[in-house]
């Protein structure tokens, strides 16, 4: 995905619903770009948590095998405080993702308002000529709702991973957690396709 797109460009001749929809499309692109950056950073932090957790468990296991009569020592360089610091970093990533989804919700509310305004002005059938190339206001709203639903579901998954990651002791489950964070199962390829279609329709991408 390329860099962020400008919105609210003063030089544009677009007004009314068209102007607002084009700005919303740029905002969707920018929010998804920021989400991907956060997801990559979150994966790095999550991977570090997993490595620390596994090293800590392995070290304690070896200590118990060496002398079961002695309490396990704190593994060198793998303190609870170190693990907590990374957990706090992952929490910060998650909180920023929550803020992005909140902004996505506002975009859907905005697009719904545009759809209602268009219906009020032009009736159920809508305007005779499309706002841009072929989509009507309801189509823009449907795309926005699909994007929001995907990221709301992914955010719920991220929250579950955040809670479980530092408490899991099996390496297989750690691999599942990391794979889920990185691959984002609730953000299917259709999300990228719909975003590109949205940018094409609104003129942010050349046809």
PyMOL CGO cylinders between C-alpha atoms (Angstrom):
from pymol import cmd
from pymol.cgo import CYLINDER

trace = [
    CYLINDER, 0.00, 0.00, 0.00, 1.37, 3.40, -0.95, 0.3, 1, 1, 1, 1, 1, 1,
    CYLINDER, 1.37, 3.40, -0.95, 1.75, 6.49, 1.24, 0.3, 1, 1, 1, 1, 1, 1,
    CYLINDER, 1.75, 6.49, 1.24, -1.05, 8.50, 2.76, 0.3, 1, 1, 1, 1, 1, 1,
    CYLINDER, -1.05, 8.50, 2.76, -3.44, 10.40, 0.54, 0.3, 1, 1, 1, 1, 1, 1,
    CYLINDER, -3.44, 10.40, 0.54, -4.31, 14.06, 1.15, 0.3, 1, 1, 1, 1, 1, 1,
    CYLINDER, -4.31, 14.06, 1.15, -7.90, 14.93, 1.96, 0.3, 1, 1, 1, 1, 1, 1,
    CYLINDER, -7.90, 14.93, 1.96, -9.75, 18.25, 1.98, 0.3, 1, 1, 1, 1, 1, 1,
    CYLINDER, -9.75, 18.25, 1.98, -7.72, 19.62, -0.89, 0.3, 1, 1, 1, 1, 1, 1,
    CYLINDER, -7.72, 19.62, -0.89, -8.78, 23.23, -1.33, 0.3, 1, 1, 1, 1, 1, 1,
    CYLINDER, -8.78, 23.23, -1.33, -8.03, 23.28, -5.03, 0.3, 1, 1, 1, 1, 1, 1,
    CYLINDER, -8.03, 23.28, -5.03, -10.61, 20.60, -5.81, 0.3, 1, 1, 1, 1, 1, 1,
    CYLINDER, -10.61, 20.60, -5.81, -13.74, 21.62, -7.71, 0.3, 1, 1, 1, 1, 1, 1,
    CYLINDER, -13.74, 21.62, -7.71, -15.82, 18.93, -6.02, 0.3, 1, 1, 1, 1, 1, 1,
    CYLINDER, -15.82, 18.93, -6.02, -18.52, 20.04, -3.60, 0.3, 1, 1, 1, 1, 1, 1,
    CYLINDER, -18.52, 20.04, -3.60, -21.26, 18.55, -1.48, 0.3, 1, 1, 1, 1, 1, 1,
    CYLINDER, -21.26, 18.55, -1.48, -21.62, 14.77, -1.31, 0.3, 1, 1, 1, 1, 1, 1,
    CYLINDER, -21.62, 14.77, -1.31, -18.86, 14.17, -3.87, 0.3, 1, 1, 1, 1, 1, 1,
    CYLINDER, -18.86, 14.17, -3.87, -16.35, 16.21, -1.91, 0.3, 1, 1, 1, 1, 1, 1,
    CYLINDER, -16.35, 16.21, -1.91, -17.19, 14.46, 1.36, 0.3, 1, 1, 1, 1, 1, 1,
    CYLINDER, -17.19, 14.46, 1.36, -17.11, 10.97, -0.17, 0.3, 1, 1, 1, 1, 1, 1,
    CYLINDER, -17.11, 10.97, -0.17, -13.74, 11.60, -1.78, 0.3, 1, 1, 1, 1, 1, 1,
    CYLINDER, -13.74, 11.60, -1.78, -12.36, 12.84, 1.55, 0.3, 1, 1, 1, 1, 1, 1,
    CYLINDER, -12.36, 12.84, 1.55, -13.78, 9.77, 3.27, 0.3, 1, 1, 1, 1, 1, 1,
    CYLINDER, -13.78, 9.77, 3.27, -12.08, 7.52, 0.70, 0.3, 1, 1, 1, 1, 1, 1,
    CYLINDER, -12.08, 7.52, 0.70, -8.72, 9.18, 1.43, 0.3, 1, 1, 1, 1, 1, 1,
    CYLINDER, -8.72, 9.18, 1.43, -9.35, 8.74, 5.16, 0.3, 1, 1, 1, 1, 1, 1,
    CYLINDER, -9.35, 8.74, 5.16, -10.08, 5.02, 4.67, 0.3, 1, 1, 1, 1, 1, 1,
    CYLINDER, -10.08, 5.02, 4.67, -6.81, 4.59, 2.79, 0.3, 1, 1, 1, 1, 1, 1,
    CYLINDER, -6.81, 4.59, 2.79, -4.83, 6.44, 5.44, 0.3, 1, 1, 1, 1, 1, 1,
    CYLINDER, -4.83, 6.44, 5.44, -6.43, 4.54, 8.32, 0.3, 1, 1, 1, 1, 1, 1,
    CYLINDER, -6.43, 4.54, 8.32, -5.71, 1.18, 6.70, 0.3, 1, 1, 1, 1, 1, 1,
    CYLINDER, -5.71, 1.18, 6.70, -2.13, 2.24, 6.07, 0.3, 1, 1, 1, 1, 1, 1,
    CYLINDER, -2.13, 2.24, 6.07, -1.70, 3.14, 9.73, 0.3, 1, 1, 1, 1, 1, 1,
    CYLINDER, -1.70, 3.14, 9.73, -3.33, -0.13, 10.76, 0.3, 1, 1, 1, 1, 1, 1,
    CYLINDER, -3.33, -0.13, 10.76, -0.82, -2.12, 8.71, 0.3, 1, 1, 1, 1, 1, 1,
    CYLINDER, -0.82, -2.12, 8.71, 2.08, -0.28, 10.32, 0.3, 1, 1, 1, 1, 1, 1,
    CYLINDER, 2.08, -0.28, 10.32, 0.66, -0.98, 13.78, 0.3, 1, 1, 1, 1, 1, 1,
    CYLINDER, 0.66, -0.98, 13.78, 0.07, -4.62, 12.89, 0.3, 1, 1, 1, 1, 1, 1,
    CYLINDER, 0.07, -4.62, 12.89, 3.69, -5.05, 11.78, 0.3, 1, 1, 1, 1, 1, 1,
    CYLINDER, 3.69, -5.05, 11.78, 4.99, -3.34, 14.92, 0.3, 1, 1, 1, 1, 1, 1,
    CYLINDER, 4.99, -3.34, 14.92, 2.63, -5.37, 17.10, 0.3, 1, 1, 1, 1, 1, 1,
    CYLINDER, 2.63, -5.37, 17.10, 3.87, -8.59, 15.53, 0.3, 1, 1, 1, 1, 1, 1,
    CYLINDER, 3.87, -8.59, 15.53, 7.47, -7.68, 16.33, 0.3, 1, 1, 1, 1, 1, 1,
    CYLINDER, 7.47, -7.68, 16.33, 6.53, -6.98, 19.95, 0.3, 1, 1, 1, 1, 1, 1,
    CYLINDER, 6.53, -6.98, 19.95, 4.42, -10.16, 20.18, 0.3, 1, 1, 1, 1, 1, 1,
    CYLINDER, 4.42, -10.16, 20.18, 7.29, -12.21, 18.79, 0.3, 1, 1, 1, 1, 1, 1,
    CYLINDER, 7.29, -12.21, 18.79, 9.59, -10.77, 21.43, 0.3, 1, 1, 1, 1, 1, 1,
    CYLINDER, 9.59, -10.77, 21.43, 7.07, -11.66, 24.16, 0.3, 1, 1, 1, 1, 1, 1,
    CYLINDER, 7.07, -11.66, 24.16, 6.89, -15.23, 22.88, 0.3, 1, 1, 1, 1, 1, 1,
    CYLINDER, 6.89, -15.23, 22.88, 10.68, -15.57, 22.76, 0.3, 1, 1, 1, 1, 1, 1,
    CYLINDER, 10.68, -15.57, 22.76, 11.03, -14.23, 26.30, 0.3, 1, 1, 1, 1, 1, 1,
    CYLINDER, 11.03, -14.23, 26.30, 8.25, -16.48, 27.56, 0.3, 1, 1, 1, 1, 1, 1,
    CYLINDER, 8.25, -16.48, 27.56, 9.73, -19.61, 25.98, 0.3, 1, 1, 1, 1, 1, 1,
    CYLINDER, 9.73, -19.61, 25.98, 13.25, -18.82, 27.18, 0.3, 1, 1, 1, 1, 1, 1,
    CYLINDER, 13.25, -18.82, 27.18, 11.96, -18.19, 30.67, 0.3, 1, 1, 1, 1, 1, 1,
    CYLINDER, 11.96, -18.19, 30.67, 10.03, -21.47, 30.76, 0.3, 1, 1, 1, 1, 1, 1,
    CYLINDER, 10.03, -21.47, 30.76, 12.97, -23.43, 29.37, 0.3, 1, 1, 1, 1, 1, 1,
    CYLINDER, 12.97, -23.43, 29.37, 15.41, -21.89, 31.86, 0.3, 1, 1, 1, 1, 1, 1,
    CYLINDER, 15.41, -21.89, 31.86, 13.16, -22.64, 34.82, 0.3, 1, 1, 1, 1, 1, 1,
    CYLINDER, 13.16, -22.64, 34.82, 12.62, -26.19, 33.59, 0.3, 1, 1, 1, 1, 1, 1,
    CYLINDER, 12.62, -26.19, 33.59, 16.40, -26.78, 33.38, 0.3, 1, 1, 1, 1, 1, 1,
    CYLINDER, 16.40, -26.78, 33.38, 16.89, -25.39, 36.86, 0.3, 1, 1, 1, 1, 1, 1,
    CYLINDER, 16.89, -25.39, 36.86, 14.27, -27.73, 38.30, 0.3, 1, 1, 1, 1, 1, 1,
    CYLINDER, 14.27, -27.73, 38.30, 15.90, -30.68, 36.58, 0.3, 1, 1, 1, 1, 1, 1,
    CYLINDER, 15.90, -30.68, 36.58, 19.30, -29.70, 37.97, 0.3, 1, 1, 1, 1, 1, 1,
    CYLINDER, 19.30, -29.70, 37.97, 18.15, -29.45, 41.58, 0.3, 1, 1, 1, 1, 1, 1,
    CYLINDER, 18.15, -29.45, 41.58, 14.49, -29.98, 42.35, 0.3, 1, 1, 1, 1, 1, 1,
    CYLINDER, 14.49, -29.98, 42.35, 15.11, -29.13, 46.02, 0.3, 1, 1, 1, 1, 1, 1,
    CYLINDER, 15.11, -29.13, 46.02, 15.94, -25.49, 45.19, 0.3, 1, 1, 1, 1, 1, 1,
    CYLINDER, 15.94, -25.49, 45.19, 13.40, -22.87, 44.09, 0.3, 1, 1, 1, 1, 1, 1,
    CYLINDER, 13.40, -22.87, 44.09, 13.78, -21.78, 40.45, 0.3, 1, 1, 1, 1, 1, 1,
    CYLINDER, 13.78, -21.78, 40.45, 16.04, -18.79, 39.97, 0.3, 1, 1, 1, 1, 1, 1,
    CYLINDER, 16.04, -18.79, 39.97, 15.15, -15.76, 37.92, 0.3, 1, 1, 1, 1, 1, 1,
    CYLINDER, 15.15, -15.76, 37.92, 16.58, -16.42, 34.43, 0.3, 1, 1, 1, 1, 1, 1,
    CYLINDER, 16.58, -16.42, 34.43, 19.33, -13.97, 33.54, 0.3, 1, 1, 1, 1, 1, 1,
    CYLINDER, 19.33, -13.97, 33.54, 17.98, -11.10, 31.45, 0.3, 1, 1, 1, 1, 1, 1,
    CYLINDER, 17.98, -11.10, 31.45, 14.45, -12.55, 31.42, 0.3, 1, 1, 1, 1, 1, 1,
    CYLINDER, 14.45, -12.55, 31.42, 12.82, -10.85, 34.40, 0.3, 1, 1, 1, 1, 1, 1,
    CYLINDER, 12.82, -10.85, 34.40, 9.11, -10.45, 34.94, 0.3, 1, 1, 1, 1, 1, 1,
    CYLINDER, 9.11, -10.45, 34.94, 9.65, -6.70, 34.53, 0.3, 1, 1, 1, 1, 1, 1,
    CYLINDER, 9.65, -6.70, 34.53, 11.17, -7.21, 31.07, 0.3, 1, 1, 1, 1, 1, 1,
    CYLINDER, 11.17, -7.21, 31.07, 8.20, -9.31, 30.00, 0.3, 1, 1, 1, 1, 1, 1,
    CYLINDER, 8.20, -9.31, 30.00, 5.79, -6.76, 31.44, 0.3, 1, 1, 1, 1, 1, 1,
    CYLINDER, 5.79, -6.76, 31.44, 7.44, -3.95, 29.48, 0.3, 1, 1, 1, 1, 1, 1,
    CYLINDER, 7.44, -3.95, 29.48, 6.80, -5.76, 26.21, 0.3, 1, 1, 1, 1, 1, 1,
    CYLINDER, 6.80, -5.76, 26.21, 3.24, -6.56, 27.26, 0.3, 1, 1, 1, 1, 1, 1,
    CYLINDER, 3.24, -6.56, 27.26, 2.73, -2.85, 27.92, 0.3, 1, 1, 1, 1, 1, 1,
    CYLINDER, 2.73, -2.85, 27.92, 4.10, -2.06, 24.45, 0.3, 1, 1, 1, 1, 1, 1,
    CYLINDER, 4.10, -2.06, 24.45, 1.64, -4.50, 22.88, 0.3, 1, 1, 1, 1, 1, 1,
    CYLINDER, 1.64, -4.50, 22.88, -1.16, -2.93, 24.89, 0.3, 1, 1, 1, 1, 1, 1,
    CYLINDER, -1.16, -2.93, 24.89, -0.18, 0.46, 23.46, 0.3, 1, 1, 1, 1, 1, 1,
    CYLINDER, -0.18, 0.46, 23.46, -0.37, -0.98, 19.93, 0.3, 1, 1, 1, 1, 1, 1,
    CYLINDER, -0.37, -0.98, 19.93, -3.80, -2.41, 20.67, 0.3, 1, 1, 1, 1, 1, 1,
    CYLINDER, -3.80, -2.41, 20.67, -5.03, 0.90, 22.12, 0.3, 1, 1, 1, 1, 1, 1,
    CYLINDER, -5.03, 0.90, 22.12, -3.94, 2.70, 18.95, 0.3, 1, 1, 1, 1, 1, 1,
    CYLINDER, -3.94, 2.70, 18.95, -5.82, 0.10, 16.89, 0.3, 1, 1, 1, 1, 1, 1,
    CYLINDER, -5.82, 0.10, 16.89, -8.92, 0.78, 18.99, 0.3, 1, 1, 1, 1, 1, 1,
    CYLINDER, -8.92, 0.78, 18.99, -8.56, 4.48, 18.16, 0.3, 1, 1, 1, 1, 1, 1,
    CYLINDER, -8.56, 4.48, 18.16, -8.32, 3.68, 14.43, 0.3, 1, 1, 1, 1, 1, 1,
    CYLINDER, -8.32, 3.68, 14.43, -11.47, 1.54, 14.53, 0.3, 1, 1, 1, 1, 1, 1,
    CYLINDER, -11.47, 1.54, 14.53, -13.27, 4.38, 16.34, 0.3, 1, 1, 1, 1, 1, 1,
    CYLINDER, -13.27, 4.38, 16.34, -12.33, 6.67, 13.45, 0.3, 1, 1, 1, 1, 1, 1,
    CYLINDER, -12.33, 6.67, 13.45, -13.59, 4.04, 10.99, 0.3, 1, 1, 1, 1, 1, 1,
    CYLINDER, -13.59, 4.04, 10.99, -16.92, 4.00, 12.83, 0.3, 1, 1, 1, 1, 1, 1,
    CYLINDER, -16.92, 4.00, 12.83, -17.17, 7.76, 12.35, 0.3, 1, 1, 1, 1, 1, 1,
    CYLINDER, -17.17, 7.76, 12.35, -16.55, 7.34, 8.62, 0.3, 1, 1, 1, 1, 1, 1,
    CYLINDER, -16.55, 7.34, 8.62, -19.45, 4.86, 8.40, 0.3, 1, 1, 1, 1, 1, 1,
    CYLINDER, -19.45, 4.86, 8.40, -21.70, 7.28, 10.28, 0.3, 1, 1, 1, 1, 1, 1,
    CYLINDER, -21.70, 7.28, 10.28, -20.64, 10.04, 7.88, 0.3, 1, 1, 1, 1, 1, 1,
    CYLINDER, -20.64, 10.04, 7.88, -21.29, 7.86, 4.83, 0.3, 1, 1, 1, 1, 1, 1,
    CYLINDER, -21.29, 7.86, 4.83, -24.70, 6.83, 6.18, 0.3, 1, 1, 1, 1, 1, 1,
    CYLINDER, -24.70, 6.83, 6.18, -25.58, 10.50, 6.58, 0.3, 1, 1, 1, 1, 1, 1,
    CYLINDER, -25.58, 10.50, 6.58, -24.60, 11.16, 2.97, 0.3, 1, 1, 1, 1, 1, 1,
    CYLINDER, -24.60, 11.16, 2.97, -26.78, 8.27, 1.81, 0.3, 1, 1, 1, 1, 1, 1,
    CYLINDER, -26.78, 8.27, 1.81, -29.76, 9.62, 3.74, 0.3, 1, 1, 1, 1, 1, 1,
    CYLINDER, -29.76, 9.62, 3.74, -29.19, 13.11, 2.36, 0.3, 1, 1, 1, 1, 1, 1,
    CYLINDER, -29.19, 13.11, 2.36, -28.98, 11.79, -1.20, 0.3, 1, 1, 1, 1, 1, 1,
    CYLINDER, -28.98, 11.79, -1.20, -32.20, 9.84, -0.70, 0.3, 1, 1, 1, 1, 1, 1,
    CYLINDER, -32.20, 9.84, -0.70, -33.92, 12.90, 0.74, 0.3, 1, 1, 1, 1, 1, 1,
    CYLINDER, -33.92, 12.90, 0.74, -32.80, 15.05, -2.17, 0.3, 1, 1, 1, 1, 1, 1,
    CYLINDER, -32.80, 15.05, -2.17, -33.27, 12.61, -5.05, 0.3, 1, 1, 1, 1, 1, 1,
    CYLINDER, -33.27, 12.61, -5.05, -35.63, 9.93, -3.75, 0.3, 1, 1, 1, 1, 1, 1,
    CYLINDER, -35.63, 9.93, -3.75, -35.14, 6.20, -3.32, 0.3, 1, 1, 1, 1, 1, 1,
    CYLINDER, -35.14, 6.20, -3.32, -33.81, 5.77, -6.86, 0.3, 1, 1, 1, 1, 1, 1,
    CYLINDER, -33.81, 5.77, -6.86, -31.08, 8.34, -6.22, 0.3, 1, 1, 1, 1, 1, 1,
    CYLINDER, -31.08, 8.34, -6.22, -29.64, 10.91, -8.59, 0.3, 1, 1, 1, 1, 1, 1,
    CYLINDER, -29.64, 10.91, -8.59, -29.79, 10.21, -12.32, 0.3, 1, 1, 1, 1, 1, 1,
    CYLINDER, -29.79, 10.21, -12.32, -26.06, 10.70, -12.87, 0.3, 1, 1, 1, 1, 1, 1,
    CYLINDER, -26.06, 10.70, -12.87, -23.52, 8.97, -10.58, 0.3, 1, 1, 1, 1, 1, 1,
    CYLINDER, -23.52, 8.97, -10.58, -21.40, 10.98, -8.16, 0.3, 1, 1, 1, 1, 1, 1,
    CYLINDER, -21.40, 10.98, -8.16, -18.20, 9.82, -9.85, 0.3, 1, 1, 1, 1, 1, 1,
    CYLINDER, -18.20, 9.82, -9.85, -18.11, 6.94, -12.36, 0.3, 1, 1, 1, 1, 1, 1,
    CYLINDER, -18.11, 6.94, -12.36, -20.81, 4.40, -11.50, 0.3, 1, 1, 1, 1, 1, 1,
    CYLINDER, -20.81, 4.40, -11.50, -21.42, 4.06, -7.75, 0.3, 1, 1, 1, 1, 1, 1,
    CYLINDER, -21.42, 4.06, -7.75, -24.31, 5.62, -5.90, 0.3, 1, 1, 1, 1, 1, 1,
    CYLINDER, -24.31, 5.62, -5.90, -24.16, 6.82, -2.29, 0.3, 1, 1, 1, 1, 1, 1,
    CYLINDER, -24.16, 6.82, -2.29, -25.56, 3.53, -0.94, 0.3, 1, 1, 1, 1, 1, 1,
    CYLINDER, -25.56, 3.53, -0.94, -22.75, 1.58, -2.62, 0.3, 1, 1, 1, 1, 1, 1,
    CYLINDER, -22.75, 1.58, -2.62, -20.18, 3.77, -0.88, 0.3, 1, 1, 1, 1, 1, 1,
    CYLINDER, -20.18, 3.77, -0.88, -21.94, 3.12, 2.42, 0.3, 1, 1, 1, 1, 1, 1,
    CYLINDER, -21.94, 3.12, 2.42, -22.01, -0.65, 1.85, 0.3, 1, 1, 1, 1, 1, 1,
    CYLINDER, -22.01, -0.65, 1.85, -18.27, -0.70, 1.16, 0.3, 1, 1, 1, 1, 1, 1,
    CYLINDER, -18.27, -0.70, 1.16, -17.61, 1.34, 4.30, 0.3, 1, 1, 1, 1, 1, 1,
    CYLINDER, -17.61, 1.34, 4.30, -19.72, -1.03, 6.41, 0.3, 1, 1, 1, 1, 1, 1,
    CYLINDER, -19.72, -1.03, 6.41, -17.84, -4.05, 5.04, 0.3, 1, 1, 1, 1, 1, 1,
    CYLINDER, -17.84, -4.05, 5.04, -14.48, -2.47, 5.84, 0.3, 1, 1, 1, 1, 1, 1,
    CYLINDER, -14.48, -2.47, 5.84, -15.60, -1.54, 9.34, 0.3, 1, 1, 1, 1, 1, 1,
    CYLINDER, -15.60, -1.54, 9.34, -17.01, -5.01, 10.08, 0.3, 1, 1, 1, 1, 1, 1,
    CYLINDER, -17.01, -5.01, 10.08, -13.72, -6.60, 9.04, 0.3, 1, 1, 1, 1, 1, 1,
    CYLINDER, -13.72, -6.60, 9.04, -11.59, -4.41, 11.29, 0.3, 1, 1, 1, 1, 1, 1,
    CYLINDER, -11.59, -4.41, 11.29, -13.99, -4.64, 14.23, 0.3, 1, 1, 1, 1, 1, 1,
    CYLINDER, -13.99, -4.64, 14.23, -13.74, -8.44, 14.06, 0.3, 1, 1, 1, 1, 1, 1,
    CYLINDER, -13.74, -8.44, 14.06, -9.95, -8.28, 13.72, 0.3, 1, 1, 1, 1, 1, 1,
    CYLINDER, -9.95, -8.28, 13.72, -9.74, -5.92, 16.69, 0.3, 1, 1, 1, 1, 1, 1,
    CYLINDER, -9.74, -5.92, 16.69, -11.66, -8.42, 18.85, 0.3, 1, 1, 1, 1, 1, 1,
    CYLINDER, -11.66, -8.42, 18.85, -9.16, -11.10, 17.83, 0.3, 1, 1, 1, 1, 1, 1,
    CYLINDER, -9.16, -11.10, 17.83, -6.26, -8.81, 18.68, 0.3, 1, 1, 1, 1, 1, 1,
    CYLINDER, -6.26, -8.81, 18.68, -7.76, -8.24, 22.12, 0.3, 1, 1, 1, 1, 1, 1,
    CYLINDER, -7.76, -8.24, 22.12, -7.98, -11.98, 22.76, 0.3, 1, 1, 1, 1, 1, 1,
    CYLINDER, -7.98, -11.98, 22.76, -4.39, -12.50, 21.59, 0.3, 1, 1, 1, 1, 1, 1,
    CYLINDER, -4.39, -12.50, 21.59, -3.22, -9.68, 23.83, 0.3, 1, 1, 1, 1, 1, 1,
    CYLINDER, -3.22, -9.68, 23.83, -4.78, -11.35, 26.87, 0.3, 1, 1, 1, 1, 1, 1,
    CYLINDER, -4.78, -11.35, 26.87, -3.42, -14.84, 26.14, 0.3, 1, 1, 1, 1, 1, 1,
    CYLINDER, -3.42, -14.84, 26.14, 0.01, -14.25, 24.67, 0.3, 1, 1, 1, 1, 1, 1,
    CYLINDER, 0.01, -14.25, 24.67, 2.10, -13.85, 27.83, 0.3, 1, 1, 1, 1, 1, 1,
    CYLINDER, 2.10, -13.85, 27.83, 0.29, -16.66, 29.68, 0.3, 1, 1, 1, 1, 1, 1,
    CYLINDER, 0.29, -16.66, 29.68, 0.67, -19.40, 27.07, 0.3, 1, 1, 1, 1, 1, 1,
    CYLINDER, 0.67, -19.40, 27.07, 3.38, -21.96, 27.80, 0.3, 1, 1, 1, 1, 1, 1,
    CYLINDER, 3.38, -21.96, 27.80, 3.23, -24.30, 24.78, 0.3, 1, 1, 1, 1, 1, 1,
    CYLINDER, 3.23, -24.30, 24.78, 5.27, -23.42, 21.72, 0.3, 1, 1, 1, 1, 1, 1,
    CYLINDER, 5.27, -23.42, 21.72, 2.59, -24.70, 19.32, 0.3, 1, 1, 1, 1, 1, 1,
    CYLINDER, 2.59, -24.70, 19.32, 0.01, -22.33, 20.73, 0.3, 1, 1, 1, 1, 1, 1,
    CYLINDER, 0.01, -22.33, 20.73, 2.50, -19.49, 20.56, 0.3, 1, 1, 1, 1, 1, 1,
    CYLINDER, 2.50, -19.49, 20.56, 2.92, -20.18, 16.85, 0.3, 1, 1, 1, 1, 1, 1,
    CYLINDER, 2.92, -20.18, 16.85, -0.86, -20.04, 16.41, 0.3, 1, 1, 1, 1, 1, 1,
    CYLINDER, -0.86, -20.04, 16.41, -1.04, -16.72, 18.26, 0.3, 1, 1, 1, 1, 1, 1,
    CYLINDER, -1.04, -16.72, 18.26, 1.74, -15.16, 16.21, 0.3, 1, 1, 1, 1, 1, 1,
    CYLINDER, 1.74, -15.16, 16.21, 0.28, -16.45, 12.94, 0.3, 1, 1, 1, 1, 1, 1,
    CYLINDER, 0.28, -16.45, 12.94, -3.14, -15.03, 13.79, 0.3, 1, 1, 1, 1, 1, 1,
    CYLINDER, -3.14, -15.03, 13.79, -1.67, -11.64, 14.62, 0.3, 1, 1, 1, 1, 1, 1,
    CYLINDER, -1.67, -11.64, 14.62, 0.41, -11.46, 11.44, 0.3, 1, 1, 1, 1, 1, 1,
    CYLINDER, 0.41, -11.46, 11.44, -2.03, -12.96, 8.93, 0.3, 1, 1, 1, 1, 1, 1,
    CYLINDER, -2.03, -12.96, 8.93, -5.15, -11.14, 10.21, 0.3, 1, 1, 1, 1, 1, 1,
    CYLINDER, -5.15, -11.14, 10.21, -7.81, -13.74, 9.31, 0.3, 1, 1, 1, 1, 1, 1,
    CYLINDER, -7.81, -13.74, 9.31, -10.66, -11.25, 9.66, 0.3, 1, 1, 1, 1, 1, 1,
    CYLINDER, -10.66, -11.25, 9.66, -9.08, -8.86, 7.13, 0.3, 1, 1, 1, 1, 1, 1,
    CYLINDER, -9.08, -8.86, 7.13, -9.53, -10.90, 3.93, 0.3, 1, 1, 1, 1, 1, 1,
    CYLINDER, -9.53, -10.90, 3.93, -8.08, -9.98, 0.51, 0.3, 1, 1, 1, 1, 1, 1,
    CYLINDER, -8.08, -9.98, 0.51, -11.46, -8.46, -0.39, 0.3, 1, 1, 1, 1, 1, 1,
    CYLINDER, -11.46, -8.46, -0.39, -10.66, -5.60, 1.99, 0.3, 1, 1, 1, 1, 1, 1,
    CYLINDER, -10.66, -5.60, 1.99, -7.71, -4.51, -0.15, 0.3, 1, 1, 1, 1, 1, 1,
    CYLINDER, -7.71, -4.51, -0.15, -9.74, -5.00, -3.35, 0.3, 1, 1, 1, 1, 1, 1,
    CYLINDER, -9.74, -5.00, -3.35, -12.64, -2.94, -2.04, 0.3, 1, 1, 1, 1, 1, 1,
    CYLINDER, -12.64, -2.94, -2.04, -10.32, -0.18, -0.90, 0.3, 1, 1, 1, 1, 1, 1,
    CYLINDER, -10.32, -0.18, -0.90, -8.67, -0.04, -4.32, 0.3, 1, 1, 1, 1, 1, 1,
    CYLINDER, -8.67, -0.04, -4.32, -12.10, 0.02, -5.99, 0.3, 1, 1, 1, 1, 1, 1,
    CYLINDER, -12.10, 0.02, -5.99, -13.09, 2.87, -3.68, 0.3, 1, 1, 1, 1, 1, 1,
    CYLINDER, -13.09, 2.87, -3.68, -9.96, 4.84, -4.59, 0.3, 1, 1, 1, 1, 1, 1,
    CYLINDER, -9.96, 4.84, -4.59, -10.50, 4.19, -8.30, 0.3, 1, 1, 1, 1, 1, 1,
    CYLINDER, -10.50, 4.19, -8.30, -14.13, 5.27, -8.14, 0.3, 1, 1, 1, 1, 1, 1,
    CYLINDER, -14.13, 5.27, -8.14, -13.32, 8.51, -6.33, 0.3, 1, 1, 1, 1, 1, 1,
    CYLINDER, -13.32, 8.51, -6.33, -10.38, 9.44, -8.58, 0.3, 1, 1, 1, 1, 1, 1,
    CYLINDER, -10.38, 9.44, -8.58, -7.58, 8.83, -6.06, 0.3, 1, 1, 1, 1, 1, 1,
    CYLINDER, -7.58, 8.83, -6.06, -6.29, 6.15, -8.44, 0.3, 1, 1, 1, 1, 1, 1,
    CYLINDER, -6.29, 6.15, -8.44, -6.15, 6.62, -12.22, 0.3, 1, 1, 1, 1, 1, 1,
    CYLINDER, -6.15, 6.62, -12.22, -8.35, 4.32, -14.23, 0.3, 1, 1, 1, 1, 1, 1,
]
cmd.load_cgo(trace, "trace")
